Amino acid sequence: MKIDHIDYKLIELLQKNCKQTTKELADQLDLSTTAVYERVKKLEKQNIITDYVAVINKEKINRNFMAIAHIKIKSHSKDAILKFENKVNAIPEIVECFNVSGEFDYILKIGVQDMEAYREFMISKLTTMEEVQSTHSSFVIKEVKNSKTFSIL
């Protein structure tokens, strides 16, 4: 899984705009389109590039109320953890989930319409999970940074 400085530059270019054509990328990298195509395929095969997605404006789809839920689970058995994580993965309002160290076991990023929708989410989905012991919620006042890219150079 060896990648070189050209691969790093290619990844950087794709992170900025993954809709660029192979020709556009080739021009920026001073490579042939075939070479760029092969490099992209190699990065995909090695699972370095895992997906291509559209970043959505949350306000335009009425999902700009963001909450951070800190979760303690009742049991730390493998079975309980897997059950909780599978349930979380099936809930579309949960846009990110992190298993963390410290006072809480998980941190969830939840996107809904408004406070009433969050309340409904909590009482009908999150707190009904048998694995959940307790929750603590914080609400996003302002999104200061939300980067989808990783610095790799």
N, C-alpha and C positions, 0 to 999 in steps of 0.2 A: 504494500500500500504506500509506495513512495510517490510523493508529489513534489514537483519542483516549483521554482519561482513563477514560471509561466502559468502553471495550474492555479497558484495563489492569485495571480492577477486576473485570470479568467473567473475565478470564484468571486472576486471583488466586483468585477464588471457585471456578473449575473445577479449578485445581491442588489446592486443599484438598479438594474433593469433586466429582468429575465425575459422580457419580450423581444430583446434584440435578436436579429437574425444571425445565423452563423457567419454570414458575410460581414455584417457590421462588427461582430466580435473579432473576426479574422483581421479586418483592417486595423483595429485598435491594438491588436497583439502582433501585427506584422507576421502573420502566419497564413497558410492556405486554409480555405474553408474545410477541406478534408481533415487537416490536422486539428482544427478547432472542434469539429464534429467528433472525432475520435477521442479527444481529451474530455469533452463533455460526457460522452458515453462511458469512458473509463471512470470518471468521478461519480457518475450515477451507479455504475456496477459496484464500485467500492463503497457505496452508501455514504459518500461524502456529501453529495447532493441528494437529498431525500425527497424533495417535493418542489413544486412550483405552484404558488398560490397568489390569489388576488387579495390585496389589503383593502378592506372595506371601511368606508366612512361610517362609523357607528351612529352618528346623528342622522344620516340619511335613511337608515333602516330602523330608526327609533329604538336603538339599543345603547344609548349613551350614558345610562346610569350604571356605574361600575361599583361593585362592592368587593371587598377582600374579606373572605371568611376564614378564620383560624379554627381548625377542627381538632378536637381530641377524640380518639376512638376508644371504645371500651376494652378491646382486646388487641394484643399485638401478635396474635397467632397468624401463621401464614394464611390460613383459610379466611380469617376475618379481614386481613389486609387485602387479599385478592377480591373478596366479595365487595368491600368498600370501593376499591379502585375500579372494578367492573361497573358498578352502579354509577360512579362519577363519570366514567367514559360514555355512558348512555344518556347523560343529561345535557342537552344542547346549551342551556344557559351557562354551564360551567365551561369557560373558554380556556382556562389553564388550571393545572393542579400540580402541586409540588409536595412531595414527601420530604419533611424537613426535620432537623434536629431542634432541640430546645423544648420549651413549654408545651408547644402544640405539635401534633403529628403531621398535619397537612395544612397547606395554605391554598385556598381556591380563589380564582379570579372569576367573578360572576358578572355577566352582562345582561341587564334587563331594561325594561322601559322606564320604570320609575320606582319610588319607594314602595308603593302599594304592590307592584309586581314582585319586588324583592321580598316583601312580607309574605306574599302568597307562595313564592318559591320556597322560602324557609319552612313554612308550616305544612306545605303539601309535598315537598320533595326531600329537602335536606334533613330536617329533623325527624322525618318518618323512617329514616334508615336505622335499622336496629344496631348497626355498628357505631353510630355516632353517640358519644358520651356528652360532649358539650361543644358549643360554638361561640365565637366572639367575632363580631362584624365591625369592619371599618369601611367608610365610604370615601370614594375618590372625589376630592374637591376639584383638583386640576391635574390633568395628565401632563407632566413636565417632560418626560421622555418615554417614547415607546418605539424602540429600535427593533427592527427585524433582522438586522445585519450583525455579523460578528467581525471584529477586527482580526485579520489573519496575517497581516504583514508586519 
